[in-house]
């Protein structure tokens, strides 16, 4: 099944728009659509908070990285400041997604 995104008016794809697409194109009711989208993103967020990587086949991988503390500099004042250790999320697109993106850029 192929989803059509022709109705999107903004360049950002929101959870509300995803739920609307499920409603229009798959036939779920609006409440089920919203609940499904919320559950999907809640599950991804929960796994990342727990320190687990999330792989979505054909799309990409979300990974948690721990960045070490490091010295930094305030760009306005030039004053040195300490940047504390922190966890960050990184995303790496799958080869399939990269190929799809590259295919789209060759048209221009």
C-alpha positions, 0 to 999 in steps of 0.5 A: 500500500502506498501513502500519498502525501499530496495533502501536506501543506507544510514541509514538516510532517507532524504527528497529526498529519500522520494520523490524518493519513492513516484515517484517510488512506487506511480507514482507521477512525480518527481516535485509533489513528491518533492512538497508533501514532502516539503509541509508535512514537512513545515506544521509540522514545521509551527505548531510547530513554532506556539506552536501547538502539531503535532499528526501523528496517528500510528506514534507518537506525536511531542510536544513543551516544554518550558524549564526554564532557569537554571545554567549550567557548561562549561565542558572544563573550569568548569566555571558556565554559565547561560542557557537561557529559550528555546523551544524544540521539543520532540517526543514520539512514538505511541504504534503501532510504539513501538510495530513494533520496538520491533518486529524487535529487537526480531529477533536477 
